[in-house]
Amino acid sequence: MGFEMGKFQKADADNPPLDRRRADEVLEPNRPIWGLEEIGKVLGLSVNKCRELAKDPRVPIYKPEGSGRHFAYKSELVAWLRAAKI
């Protein structure tokens, strides 16, 4: 009952490294993304553009009342981005 190193190497070569962001998405897919900088990374947009978009109620970027930080869910952002023309 041994293992074949080649199989594990091939599987690792086919997948990107499991970094903190990817691990979080795999382990907690519905975890919110906090901060305009992180939201911007998901959308490929600047912080200023995300701040502008957050003012539009159709865009799924939220800011809890009394909080200074925005948050969003990646699945909602991706769906919005596919349908939006920005």
Backbone torsions as a table, in degrees:
resi	resn	phi	psi	omega
1	MET	NA	71.7	176.4
2	GLY	-104.4	171.2	176.4
3	PHE	-113.4	153.5	-179.4
4	GLU	-96.9	115.2	-176.6
5	MET	-58.1	-35.1	-178.0
6	GLY	-59.7	-38.5	179.8
7	LYS	-63.0	-44.4	-178.9
8	PHE	-69.8	-37.1	178.3
9	GLN	-65.5	-40.9	179.7
10	LYS	-64.8	-44.6	179.6
11	ALA	-61.3	-40.8	179.2
12	ASP	-67.5	-36.1	-178.6
13	ALA	-70.1	-27.3	-179.2
14	ASP	-80.8	-16.6	-177.2
15	ASN	-117.1	145.3	175.8
16	PRO	-67.5	160.5	178.8
17	PRO	-59.5	146.3	-179.4
18	LEU	-85.6	87.1	179.1
19	ASP	-89.1	-178.5	-176.2
20	ARG	-58.8	-44.7	-177.8
21	ARG	-65.6	-45.8	-178.9
22	ARG	-67.3	-39.3	178.3
23	ALA	-62.0	-43.7	179.2
24	ASP	-60.3	-41.4	-178.2
25	GLU	-68.6	-35.2	178.6
26	VAL	-72.4	-44.6	-175.8
27	LEU	-79.7	-34.2	-178.4
28	GLU	-135.1	76.3	-173.7
29	PRO	-65.6	-22.4	-177.9
30	ASN	-103.7	17.2	178.5
31	ARG	-72.6	135.3	179.7
32	PRO	-69.4	153.4	174.4
33	ILE	-98.0	122.1	-176.4
34	TRP	-103.0	136.1	174.3
35	GLY	95.5	141.6	-178.9
36	LEU	-65.7	-29.9	178.7
37	GLU	-64.7	-46.0	179.7
38	GLU	-68.0	-39.3	176.9
39	ILE	-62.3	-41.8	177.9
40	GLY	-60.6	-37.0	178.1
41	LYS	-63.8	-40.3	179.2
42	VAL	-65.7	-41.8	-177.3
43	LEU	-84.9	-16.3	-175.6
44	GLY	74.9	33.0	-177.3
45	LEU	-125.7	163.8	178.4
46	SER	-75.9	163.0	176.4
47	VAL	-60.6	-42.2	-179.9
48	ASN	-62.0	-41.7	178.4
49	LYS	-65.4	-39.6	177.8
50	CYS	-64.8	-39.2	177.7
51	ARG	-61.8	-42.4	177.9
52	GLU	-64.1	-45.1	-179.7
53	LEU	-65.3	-33.8	-178.4
54	ALA	-62.6	-21.8	178.5
55	LYS	-76.0	-19.1	-179.6
56	ASP	-85.3	119.0	-177.1
57	PRO	-65.1	-14.6	178.4
58	ARG	-79.5	-17.0	-177.6
59	VAL	-89.6	129.3	-176.0
60	PRO	-78.2	58.0	172.9
61	ILE	-119.2	125.3	-172.4
62	TYR	-115.7	153.8	174.8
63	LYS	-138.0	108.0	-179.6
64	PRO	-58.4	142.6	179.7
65	GLU	-57.9	130.9	179.9
66	GLY	83.9	-1.6	-179.7
67	SER	-102.4	150.1	176.9
68	GLY	-96.6	2.2	-176.0
69	ARG	-117.9	145.2	175.4
70	HIS	-93.9	157.4	172.2
71	PHE	-145.5	163.5	178.5
72	ALA	-156.1	164.1	174.1
73	TYR	-107.6	133.1	-175.1
74	LYS	-58.0	-42.3	-178.6
75	SER	-60.8	-39.7	178.2
76	GLU	-69.1	-39.9	178.9
77	LEU	-62.6	-45.0	-178.9
78	VAL	-63.7	-43.9	178.7
79	ALA	-63.2	-43.1	178.7
80	TRP	-63.6	-44.3	-178.0
81	LEU	-62.6	-38.3	177.7
82	ARG	-63.4	-34.8	-177.4
83	ALA	-89.5	-21.3	-174.6
84	ALA	-84.3	158.4	174.0
85	LYS	-126.4	91.2	-178.4
86	ILE	-110.2	NA	NA
